[in-house]
Amino acid sequence: MTTLYIAEDQEMLKTALVTILNLENEFSVIGSSTDGLISLAEIKQLKPDIAILDIEMPGLTGLEIAAQLKKIIPTTKCIILTTFALEHYFQDAVATEVSAYLLKDSPSDFLIQTIHSVLKGATIYSPELVKTVLRAEKNPLSHREMEILTLIQQGLSTQVISKTLFLSEGTIRNYISAILSKTGSRSRIEAINVASQHHWI
């Protein structure tokens, strides 16, 4: 019998997942929670074979739980469920070495198939998610330009940024011009909005 734990902050979806997975004769859902901190504590105690984790939860995110489980209970394999087909989440999931990363609108049969594959050692990423990430625009800004844009986002002036980075105000203005050009923006605020929309900052 494969033991499962469900961490999902939407009560209705959590209940549906528990019901669907318990219908499978070889699966047993031994715990569930809508809170990240509670989920981590219960998973540490129950040590399920598979932890199915929502990426955004109160307390701790699914990725934060997965990162901790990797250190303390490496035998528990983590499957991330998310509504968000976002590049930075996907990159974090890959870095955390989760066993699977699926969109919540995936068919339940695909989730069940994924659990079986993960138990055999496979790593599964939702095809729709991979396509979305591959289509995502790459960040055109350099490390220094990102650093300056982040300081601008914090409300710092050109003068303060130049002192913070030990660069002349003219150099900072040149970097800002490059940032505006690369993001197709007419103002600093617009550049910040563009970078935020693409999850570069």
N, CA and C of each residue as an Amber inpcrd file, in Angstrom:
protein
   603
   0.8370000  -1.2020000   0.0000000   0.0000000   0.0000000   0.0000000
   0.8720000   1.2520000   0.0000000   0.6090000   2.1440000  -0.9450000
   1.3400000   3.4040000  -1.0280000   0.6460000   4.4590000  -0.1780000
   1.3850000   5.0560000   0.7560000   0.7880000   6.0740000   1.6210000
   1.0160000   7.4690000   1.0460000  -0.0300000   8.2970000   1.1500000
  -0.0070000   9.6310000   0.5700000  -0.3940000  10.6760000   1.6120000
   0.1740000  11.8660000   1.4530000  -0.2340000  13.0150000   2.2630000
  -0.5910000  14.1460000   1.3080000  -1.7150000  14.8450000   1.5870000
  -2.1670000  15.9350000   0.7290000  -2.0570000  17.2580000   1.4760000
  -1.2760000  18.1920000   0.9500000  -1.1930000  19.5550000   1.4860000
  -1.7530000  20.4940000   0.4240000  -2.9310000  21.0310000   0.6790000
  -3.6410000  21.8550000  -0.3040000  -4.4770000  22.8850000   0.4410000
  -4.2790000  24.1790000   0.1330000  -4.9370000  25.2190000   0.9360000
  -6.3990000  25.4500000   0.5640000  -6.8500000  24.9010000  -0.5570000
  -8.2700000  24.9960000  -0.9130000  -8.9910000  23.7540000  -0.3700000
  -9.8400000  23.9600000   0.6100000 -10.4940000  22.8530000   1.3040000
 -11.2410000  21.9280000   0.3500000 -11.9540000  22.5080000  -0.6030000
 -12.7480000  21.7020000  -1.5260000 -11.8580000  20.8140000  -2.3940000
 -10.7710000  21.3880000  -2.9070000  -9.8610000  20.6110000  -3.7400000
  -9.1480000  19.5440000  -2.9120000  -8.7630000  19.9040000  -1.6920000
  -8.1070000  18.9230000  -0.8120000  -9.0160000  17.7140000  -0.5760000
 -10.2760000  17.9900000  -0.2660000 -11.2360000  16.9100000  -0.0200000
 -11.4280000  16.0520000  -1.2640000 -11.4920000  16.7190000  -2.4340000
 -11.6650000  15.9810000  -3.6880000 -10.4630000  15.0790000  -3.9730000
  -9.2530000  15.5920000  -3.7360000  -8.0490000  14.7900000  -3.9600000
  -8.0140000  13.5870000  -3.0210000  -8.3590000  13.8030000  -1.7500000
  -8.3770000  12.7020000  -0.7890000  -9.3570000  11.6230000  -1.2490000
 -10.5350000  12.0480000  -1.6830000 -11.5650000  11.0950000  -2.1210000
 -11.1300000  10.3140000  -3.3480000 -10.6130000  11.0420000  -4.3490000
 -10.2090000  10.4040000  -5.6060000  -9.0860000   9.3950000  -5.3780000
  -8.0920000   9.7940000  -4.6000000  -6.9310000   8.9240000  -4.4070000
  -7.2550000   7.7300000  -3.5110000  -8.1480000   7.9120000  -2.5640000
  -8.5420000   6.7840000  -1.7080000  -9.3740000   5.7490000  -2.4590000
  -9.9260000   6.1350000  -3.6120000 -10.6700000   5.1900000  -4.4400000
  -9.7490000   4.1740000  -5.1100000  -8.4660000   4.5320000  -5.2170000
  -7.4900000   3.6120000  -5.7970000  -7.0900000   2.5860000  -4.7300000
  -7.2500000   1.3090000  -5.0390000  -7.0350000   0.2580000  -4.0440000
  -5.6240000   0.2580000  -3.4640000  -4.6400000   0.6950000  -4.2630000
  -3.2520000   0.6220000  -3.8180000  -2.7930000   1.8790000  -3.0890000
  -3.6830000   2.8870000  -2.9770000  -3.3290000   4.1370000  -2.3240000
  -4.0610000   4.2860000  -0.9930000  -3.3940000   4.9240000  -0.0310000
  -4.0370000   5.2740000   1.2340000  -3.5950000   6.6700000   1.6380000
  -4.5400000   7.6210000   1.6790000  -4.2400000   8.9750000   2.1240000
  -4.2500000   8.9800000   3.6500000  -3.0750000   9.1560000   4.2480000
  -2.9510000   9.0250000   5.7000000  -2.9820000  10.3630000   6.4310000
  -3.0860000  11.4540000   5.6780000  -3.1570000  12.7580000   6.3100000
  -3.3500000  13.8570000   5.2870000  -3.8750000  15.0110000   5.7360000
  -4.0510000  16.1550000   4.8460000  -4.1860000  17.4160000   5.6780000
  -3.8410000  18.5580000   5.0560000  -3.9470000  19.8380000   5.7520000
  -3.9990000  20.9600000   4.7260000  -4.5390000  22.1020000   5.1630000
  -4.5580000  23.2920000   4.3180000  -3.4670000  24.2840000   4.7080000
  -2.6430000  23.9430000   5.6830000  -1.6010000  24.8350000   6.2070000
  -0.2190000  24.2150000   6.0240000   0.7250000  25.0140000   5.5430000
   2.0560000  24.5020000   5.2610000   2.8190000  24.0330000   6.4880000
   2.7600000  24.7950000   7.5640000   3.4820000  24.4200000   8.7810000
   2.9220000  23.1350000   9.3850000   1.5910000  23.0480000   9.4190000
   0.9550000  21.8280000   9.9390000   1.3040000  20.6390000   9.0500000
   1.2930000  20.8680000   7.7400000   1.6060000  19.7870000   6.7920000
   3.0080000  19.2420000   7.0390000   3.9820000  20.1340000   7.1900000
   5.3610000  19.6880000   7.4120000   5.4580000  18.8730000   8.6900000
   4.8350000  19.3550000   9.7610000   4.8930000  18.6430000  11.0360000
   4.2720000  17.2520000  10.9190000   3.1370000  17.1590000  10.2340000
   2.4500000  15.8720000  10.1190000   3.2000000  14.9220000   9.1900000
   3.7790000  15.4690000   8.1250000   4.5500000  14.6190000   7.2070000
   5.7740000  14.0530000   7.9240000   6.4280000  14.8710000   8.7330000
   7.5850000  14.4010000   9.5090000   7.1860000  13.2550000  10.4430000
   5.9840000  13.3360000  10.9700000   5.5160000  12.3010000  11.8870000
   5.0440000  11.0460000  11.1510000   4.2920000  11.2490000  10.0540000
   3.6580000  10.1310000   9.3550000   4.5860000   9.4460000   8.3440000
   5.5400000  10.1930000   7.7940000   6.4950000   9.6810000   6.8010000
   5.7980000   8.9400000   5.6420000   4.9530000   9.6340000   4.8930000
   4.2740000   8.9980000   3.7590000   5.2490000   8.6950000   2.6240000
   4.8400000   7.8190000   1.7300000   5.6540000   7.5270000   0.5440000
   5.6730000   8.7300000  -0.4020000   4.5110000   9.3970000  -0.5210000
   4.3600000  10.5220000  -1.4320000   3.7080000  11.6800000  -0.6970000
   4.2660000  12.8950000  -0.8570000   3.6250000  14.1160000  -0.3600000
   3.1970000  14.9390000  -1.5710000   1.8980000  15.1980000  -1.6740000
   1.3590000  16.0150000  -2.7620000   1.1460000  17.4090000  -2.2030000
   1.8760000  18.3890000  -2.7270000   1.9930000  19.7020000  -2.0960000
   1.5220000  20.8250000  -3.0090000   0.6150000  21.6440000  -2.4920000
   0.2330000  22.8740000  -3.1800000   1.4060000  23.8450000  -3.1010000
   1.6300000  24.6050000  -4.1620000   2.8100000  25.4700000  -4.1730000
   2.6170000  26.7080000  -3.2980000   1.3760000  27.1980000  -3.1700000
   1.1230000  28.3770000  -2.3470000   0.1680000  28.0250000  -1.2210000
   0.6760000  28.0960000   0.0120000  -0.1160000  27.8000000   1.1980000
   0.2830000  28.7500000   2.3170000  -0.5950000  28.9610000   3.2870000
  -0.1800000  29.7360000   4.4670000   0.8470000  28.9530000   5.2770000
   1.7170000  29.6610000   5.9530000   2.7300000  28.9950000   6.7780000
   3.9960000  28.7020000   6.0150000   3.9300000  27.7310000   5.1260000
   5.0500000  27.3490000   4.2640000   4.5140000  27.0230000   2.8750000
   5.2860000  27.3290000   1.8520000   4.8930000  26.9330000   0.5000000
   5.2310000  25.4530000   0.2800000   4.6400000  24.8930000  -0.7570000
   4.9460000  23.5080000  -1.0900000   6.4150000  23.2910000  -1.3950000
   7.0420000  24.2770000  -2.0430000   8.4590000  24.1510000  -2.3720000
   9.3280000  24.2180000  -1.1250000   8.9240000  25.0430000  -0.1530000
   9.6690000  25.1050000   1.1050000   9.5550000  23.7940000   1.8720000
   8.3700000  23.2070000   1.8460000   8.1900000  21.8940000   2.4840000
   9.0560000  20.8480000   1.7880000   9.0170000  20.8450000   0.4620000
   9.7920000  19.8710000  -0.3120000  11.2790000  19.9880000  -0.0220000
  11.7760000  21.2300000   0.0900000  13.1990000  21.4410000   0.3640000
  13.5860000  20.8790000   1.7230000  12.7130000  21.0330000   2.7120000
  13.0130000  20.5010000   4.0460000  12.9090000  18.9800000   4.0730000
  11.9070000  18.4410000   3.3760000  11.7470000  16.9830000   3.3580000
  12.9340000  16.3050000   2.6830000  13.4890000  16.9780000   1.6850000
  14.6450000  16.4190000   0.9930000  15.7990000  16.1790000   1.9620000
  15.9050000  17.0460000   2.9860000  16.9880000  16.9340000   3.9580000
  16.6690000  15.9430000   5.0680000  15.4020000  15.9430000   5.5400000
  15.0890000  15.1650000   6.7440000  14.3840000  13.8410000   6.4680000
  13.6110000  13.7850000   5.3610000  12.9420000  12.5240000   4.9950000
  13.0860000  12.3110000   3.4860000  14.2790000  12.0130000   3.0190000
  14.4970000  11.8850000   1.5740000  13.7080000  10.7420000   0.9330000
  13.1990000   9.8230000   1.7400000  12.4130000   8.7130000   1.1930000
  11.0150000   9.1590000   0.7720000  10.5380000  10.2850000   1.2950000
   9.2320000  10.8150000   0.8870000   9.3950000  11.6030000  -0.4030000
   8.7410000  11.1500000  -1.4540000   8.8250000  11.8270000  -2.7480000
   7.7660000  12.9230000  -2.8130000   8.1320000  14.0570000  -3.4070000
   7.2500000  15.2250000  -3.4250000   6.7030000  15.5020000  -4.8300000
   5.3890000  15.6580000  -4.8900000   4.7060000  16.0680000  -6.1150000
   4.1030000  17.4430000  -5.8620000   4.4810000  18.4140000  -6.6740000
   3.9660000  19.7690000  -6.5300000   2.7560000  19.9610000  -7.4410000
   1.6780000  20.4980000  -6.8800000   0.5010000  20.8880000  -7.6630000
   0.3940000  22.4060000  -7.6440000   0.1350000  23.0040000  -8.7810000
   0.0480000  24.4570000  -8.8350000  -0.9630000  24.9230000  -9.8670000
  -1.5270000  26.0830000  -9.6050000  -2.3850000  26.7570000 -10.5830000
  -1.5310000  27.5910000 -11.5190000  -0.2940000  27.8670000 -11.0900000
   0.5320000  28.8720000 -11.7430000   1.5910000  28.2650000 -12.6640000
   1.4500000  28.5200000 -13.9590000   2.4500000  28.0580000 -14.9230000
   3.5030000  29.1520000 -15.0820000   4.2500000  29.3830000 -14.0060000
   5.2160000  30.4770000 -13.9850000   6.6410000  29.9420000 -13.9950000
   7.4990000  30.6580000 -14.7440000   8.8670000  30.1820000 -14.9570000
   9.6570000  30.0900000 -13.6560000   9.5320000  31.1010000 -12.7800000
  10.3730000  31.0900000 -11.5730000   9.9580000  29.9690000 -10.6220000
   8.6560000  29.6410000 -10.5870000   8.2250000  28.5060000  -9.7670000
   8.8140000  27.2090000 -10.3280000   8.7720000  27.0840000 -11.6370000
   9.2840000  25.8710000 -12.2760000  10.7840000  25.7190000 -12.0090000
  11.5210000  26.8170000 -12.1270000  12.9640000  26.7750000 -11.8720000
  13.2520000  26.3740000 -10.4300000  12.4630000  26.9080000  -9.5000000
  12.6400000  26.5510000  -8.0890000  12.3280000  25.0770000  -7.8530000
  11.2960000  24.5760000  -8.5340000  10.9260000  23.1660000  -8.3880000
  12.0370000  22.2540000  -8.8930000  12.6240000  22.6180000 -10.0230000
  13.7330000  21.8330000 -10.5770000  14.9280000  21.8720000  -9.6320000
  15.2240000  23.0600000  -9.0880000  16.3500000  23.2030000  -8.1620000
  16.1260000  22.3910000  -6.8890000  14.8740000  22.2860000  -6.4600000
  14.5460000  21.5200000  -5.2560000  14.5150000  20.0240000  -5.5340000
  14.5350000  19.6630000  -6.8200000  14.5360000  18.2560000  -7.2520000
  13.2680000  17.5250000  -6.7980000  12.1170000  18.1920000  -7.0010000
  10.8610000  17.5120000  -6.7140000  10.6610000  16.3940000  -7.7410000
   9.8560000  15.4050000  -7.3630000   9.6610000  14.2530000  -8.2480000
   8.6870000  14.5490000  -9.3830000   7.7770000  15.5040000  -9.1460000
   6.8230000  15.8600000 -10.2020000   6.3010000  17.2660000  -9.9550000
   5.8960000  17.9150000 -11.0520000   5.3740000  19.2790000 -10.9810000
   4.2120000  19.3470000 -11.9590000   2.9880000  19.4190000 -11.4160000
   1.7900000  19.3280000 -12.2420000   0.8900000  20.5380000 -12.0510000
   0.1560000  20.8760000 -13.0890000  -0.8650000  21.9100000 -12.9860000
  -2.1290000  21.3070000 -12.3890000  -2.8470000  22.1110000 -11.6140000
  -4.0390000  21.6100000 -10.9280000  -5.1570000  21.2060000 -11.8870000
  -5.1420000  21.7610000 -13.0930000  -6.1980000  21.3810000 -14.0330000
  -5.8380000  20.1360000 -14.8410000  -4.7580000  19.4560000 -14.4570000
  -4.4260000  18.1720000 -15.0880000  -5.5050000  17.1480000 -14.7310000
  -5.8120000  16.2150000 -15.6260000  -6.8050000  15.1820000 -15.3200000
  -6.3630000  14.3360000 -14.1300000  -7.3300000  13.8550000 -13.3500000
  -6.9960000  13.0320000 -12.1760000  -6.2600000  11.7610000 -12.5880000
  -6.5820000  11.2450000 -13.7750000  -5.8830000  10.0470000 -14.2550000
  -4.3930000  10.3160000 -14.4360000  -4.0720000  11.5380000 -14.8610000
  -2.6600000  11.8930000 -15.0470000  -1.9410000  11.9590000 -13.7070000
  -2.6330000  12.4610000 -12.6850000  -2.0410000  12.4970000 -11.3460000
  -1.7790000  11.0790000 -10.8410000  -2.7420000  10.1990000 -11.0210000
  -2.5840000   8.8060000 -10.5750000  -1.4350000   8.1330000 -11.3260000
  -1.3830000   8.3640000 -12.6350000  -0.3010000   7.8090000 -13.4500000
   1.0500000   8.3760000 -12.9970000   1.0680000   9.6670000 -12.6640000
   2.2950000  10.3130000 -12.2010000   2.7830000   9.6990000 -10.8940000
   1.8610000   9.4200000  -9.9750000   2.2310000   8.8010000  -8.6970000
   2.9060000   7.4530000  -8.9410000   2.3240000   6.6560000  -9.8190000
   2.9210000   5.3500000 -10.1380000   4.3230000   5.5250000 -10.7350000
   4.4740000   6.5160000 -11.6390000   5.7710000   6.7420000 -12.2820000
   6.8100000   7.2220000 -11.2740000   6.4000000   8.1300000 -10.3790000
   7.3020000   8.6540000  -9.3490000   7.7810000   7.5310000  -8.4320000
   6.8930000   6.6120000  -8.1030000   7.2660000   5.4890000  -7.2350000
   8.3340000   4.6140000  -7.8910000   8.3710000   4.6370000  -9.2170000
   9.3740000   3.8600000  -9.9570000  10.6550000   4.6560000 -10.1900000
  10.6840000   5.9000000  -9.6740000  11.9000000   6.6990000  -9.7880000
  11.8860000   7.7480000 -10.8770000  10.7710000   7.8950000 -11.5780000
  10.7010000   8.8640000 -12.6700000  10.4910000  10.2800000 -12.1310000
  10.8650000  11.2580000 -12.9400000  10.5830000  12.6610000 -12.6600000
   9.6260000  13.1580000 -13.7450000   8.4920000  13.7100000 -13.3280000
   7.4340000  14.0780000 -14.2710000   7.1330000  15.5670000 -14.1750000
   7.1420000  16.2510000 -15.3290000   6.7250000  17.6450000 -15.3860000
   5.5380000  17.7530000 -16.3400000   4.5350000  18.5280000 -15.9490000
   3.3590000  18.7150000 -16.7970000   3.7760000  19.2310000 -18.1720000
   3.3480000  18.5660000 -19.2470000   3.7200000  19.0180000 -20.6000000
   3.2920000  20.4600000 -20.8670000   2.0910000  20.8390000 -20.3750000
   1.6160000  22.2020000 -20.5740000   2.5310000  23.2010000 -19.8840000
   3.0140000  22.8350000 -18.7180000   3.9060000  23.7110000 -17.9640000
   5.2300000  23.8890000 -18.6890000   5.7830000  22.8090000 -19.1770000
   7.0650000  22.8730000 -19.8870000   6.9440000  23.7630000 -21.1180000
   5.8330000  23.6310000 -21.8480000   5.6270000  24.4730000 -23.0350000
   5.5540000  25.9410000 -22.6470000   4.8530000  26.2300000 -21.5630000
   4.7230000  27.6140000 -21.0970000   6.0780000  28.1960000 -20.7370000
   6.8830000  27.4160000 -20.0290000   8.1960000  27.8800000 -19.5980000
   9.1080000  28.0980000 -20.7970000   9.0520000  27.1890000 -21.7510000
   9.8950000  27.3220000 -22.9390000   9.5310000  28.5530000 -23.7620000
   8.2440000  28.9490000 -23.6790000   7.8000000  30.1290000 -24.4280000
   8.0900000  31.4260000 -23.6810000   8.4100000  31.3060000 -22.3940000
   8.6100000  32.5010000 -21.5660000   9.7790000  33.3320000 -22.0940000
   9.6050000  34.6430000 -22.0560000  10.6660000  35.5360000 -22.5120000
  11.8360000  35.5070000 -21.5390000  13.0220000  35.4510000 -22.0770000
  14.2160000  35.4360000 -21.2380000  14.5400000  36.8620000 -20.7700000
  15.0950000  36.9460000 -19.6080000  15.4430000  38.2390000 -19.0240000
  16.6100000  38.8630000 -19.7940000  16.4070000  40.0260000 -20.4340000
  17.4860000  40.6420000 -21.2230000  18.4380000  41.4940000 -20.3770000
  18.1060000  41.6800000 -19.1040000  18.8940000  42.5770000 -18.2660000
  20.1030000  41.8700000 -17.6750000  21.2060000  42.6040000 -17.5830000
  22.4180000  42.0730000 -16.9640000  22.2440000  42.0440000 -15.4480000
  23.1850000  41.3950000 -14.7780000  23.1280000  41.3260000 -13.3130000
  23.1480000  42.7230000 -12.7040000  24.0060000  43.6080000 -13.2080000
  24.1080000  44.9760000 -12.6850000  22.8140000  45.7450000 -12.9580000
  22.2550000  45.5810000 -14.1480000  20.9990000  46.2630000 -14.4700000
  19.8710000  45.7800000 -13.5640000  19.8350000  44.4940000 -13.2680000
  18.8330000  43.9480000 -12.3570000  19.0160000  44.5270000 -10.9580000
  20.2690000  44.6610000 -10.5500000  20.5800000  45.2120000  -9.2340000
  20.0740000  46.6510000  -9.1320000  20.3010000  47.4250000 -10.1700000
  19.8710000  48.8190000 -10.1760000  18.3470000  48.9190000 -10.2290000
  17.7200000  48.0800000 -11.0400000  16.2580000  48.1130000 -11.1350000
  15.6090000  47.7320000  -9.8000000  16.2080000  46.8010000  -9.1040000
  15.6980000  46.4080000  -7.7880000  15.7960000  47.5650000  -6.8030000
  16.8930000  48.3150000  -6.8590000  17.0560000  49.4810000  -5.9890000
  16.0640000  50.5840000  -6.3580000  15.8100000  50.7260000  -7.6460000
  14.7960000  51.6940000  -8.0880000  13.4210000  51.2840000  -7.5430000
  13.1490000  49.9920000  -7.6010000  11.8770000  49.4740000  -7.0950000
  11.7090000  49.7860000  -5.6020000  12.8290000  49.8340000  -4.9010000
  12.8040000  50.1320000  -3.4700000  12.6390000  51.6260000  -3.1940000
  12.5820000  52.4190000  -4.2660000  12.3380000  53.8490000  -4.1140000
  13.5790000  54.7040000  -3.9930000  14.7590000  54.1360000  -4.2860000
  15.9990000  54.9020000  -4.1510000  16.2130000  55.8020000  -5.3640000
  16.7760000  56.9660000  -5.1120000  17.0820000  57.9200000  -6.1820000
  18.3920000  57.5370000  -6.8760000  18.6290000  58.1850000  -8.0190000
  19.8800000  57.9560000  -8.7510000  21.0850000  58.2680000  -7.8660000
  20.9920000  59.3460000  -7.1110000  22.0970000  59.7450000  -6.2420000
  22.3800000  58.6920000  -5.1700000  21.3350000  58.1820000  -4.5470000
  21.5030000  57.1800000  -3.4870000  22.0170000  55.8690000  -4.0750000
  21.5100000  55.5150000  -5.2500000  21.9630000  54.2740000  -5.9000000
  23.4530000  54.3690000  -6.2330000  23.8820000  55.5270000  -6.7200000
  25.2950000  55.6890000  -7.0740000  26.1870000  55.5260000  -5.8460000
  25.7450000  56.0550000  -4.7020000  26.5130000  55.9110000  -3.4760000
  26.4750000  54.4660000  -2.9740000  25.3360000  53.8120000  -3.1260000
  25.1830000  52.4300000  -2.6640000  26.0870000  51.4870000  -3.4420000
  26.1880000  51.7160000  -4.7580000  26.9490000  50.8110000  -5.6260000
  28.3600000  51.3370000  -5.9290000  28.6970000  52.5080000  -5.3600000
  30.0170000  53.1070000  -5.5860000  30.2820000  53.3420000  -7.0710000
  29.2460000  53.8470000  -7.7520000  29.3560000  54.2060000  -9.1640000
  28.9350000  55.6600000  -9.3210000  29.4130000  56.2890000 -10.3860000
  29.0430000  57.6810000 -10.6100000  27.5690000  57.7730000 -11.0090000
  26.9700000  58.9650000 -10.7760000  25.5740000  59.1610000 -11.1610000
  25.4020000  59.0260000 -12.6770000  26.4140000  59.4600000 -13.4230000
  26.3430000  59.3210000 -14.8820000  26.2860000  57.8680000 -15.3020000
  27.0910000  57.0310000 -14.6410000  27.0800000  55.5970000 -14.9520000
  25.7240000  54.9910000 -14.6270000  25.1380000  55.3900000 -13.4960000
  23.8220000  54.8870000 -13.1170000  22.7800000  55.2990000 -14.1620000
  22.8560000  56.5470000 -14.6140000  21.9070000  57.0170000 -15.6320000
  22.0660000  56.2250000 -16.9280000  23.3140000  55.8730000 -17.2720000
  23.5360000  55.0670000 -18.4750000  22.9050000  53.6770000 -18.3170000
  23.0560000  53.1020000 -17.1410000  22.4400000  51.7990000 -16.8810000
  20.9100000  51.8910000 -16.9710000  20.3670000  52.9780000 -16.4240000
  18.9140000  53.1500000 -16.4570000  18.4180000  53.2880000 -17.8920000
  19.1850000  54.0140000 -18.7080000  18.8220000  54.1480000 -20.1300000
  18.8060000  52.7830000 -20.8010000  19.7910000  51.9460000 -20.4790000
  19.8490000  50.6000000 -21.0440000  18.6610000  49.7630000 -20.5810000
  18.2960000  49.9090000 -19.3030000  17.1500000  49.1780000 -18.7580000
  15.8680000  49.5640000 -19.4990000  15.6790000  50.8750000 -19.6950000
  14.4750000  51.3500000 -20.3960000  14.4400000  50.8270000 -21.8300000
  15.6000000  50.8310000 -22.4690000  15.6820000  50.3620000 -23.8560000
  15.3660000  48.8690000 -23.9500000  15.9730000  48.0740000 -23.0860000
  15.8100000  46.6170000 -23.1460000  14.3940000  46.1730000 -22.7770000
  13.7280000  46.9430000 -21.9050000  12.3630000  46.5710000 -21.5030000
  11.3020000  47.2740000 -22.3400000  11.7480000  48.1400000 -23.2720000
  10.7910000  48.8660000 -24.1090000   9.9450000  49.8330000 -23.3040000
  10.5460000  50.4130000 -22.2800000   9.7990000  51.2630000 -21.3500000
  10.1450000  52.7410000 -21.5340000   9.1840000  53.5940000 -21.1340000
   9.4040000  55.0350000 -21.2240000   9.6970000  55.6560000 -19.8670000
   9.5530000  54.8670000 -18.8230000   9.8080000  55.4010000 -17.4760000
  10.3090000  54.2770000 -16.5780000  10.8380000  54.6700000 -15.4340000
  11.3250000  53.6790000 -14.4740000  10.1780000  52.8130000 -13.9490000
   9.0410000  53.4540000 -13.6880000   7.8800000  52.7130000 -13.1790000
   7.4350000  51.6670000 -14.1960000   7.4110000  52.0490000 -15.4630000
   7.0060000  51.1100000 -16.5060000   8.0090000  49.9530000 -16.5980000
   9.3040000  50.2500000 -16.4570000  10.3250000  49.1930000 -16.4920000
  10.1340000  48.2120000 -15.3360000   9.8090000  48.7580000 -14.1630000
   9.5490000  47.9000000 -13.0060000   8.3370000  47.0060000 -13.2670000
   7.2890000  47.5870000 -13.8510000   6.0810000  46.8070000 -14.1520000
   6.3680000  45.6950000 -15.1550000   7.1450000  45.9980000 -16.1790000
   7.4990000  44.9910000 -17.1830000   8.2900000  43.8550000 -16.5380000
   9.2750000  44.2150000 -15.7290000  10.1020000  43.2030000 -15.0610000
   9.2740000  42.3550000 -14.1010000   8.3340000  42.9820000 -13.4040000
   7.4890000  42.2520000 -12.4710000   6.5650000  41.2940000 -13.2020000
   5.9890000  41.7510000 -14.3040000   5.0750000  40.9120000 -15.0780000
   5.7780000  39.6630000 -15.6180000   7.0590000  39.8080000 -15.9260000
   7.8200000  38.6730000 -16.4480000   8.5590000  37.9070000 -15.3410000
   8.3300000  38.3540000 -14.0870000   8.9310000  37.6860000 -12.9240000
  10.4630000  37.6960000 -12.9640000  11.0070000  38.8110000 -13.4810000
  12.4490000  39.0000000 -13.4300000  12.8480000  39.5790000 -12.0870000
  11.9190000  40.2920000 -11.4590000  12.1490000  40.8240000 -10.1050000
  10.9520000  40.4900000  -9.2290000
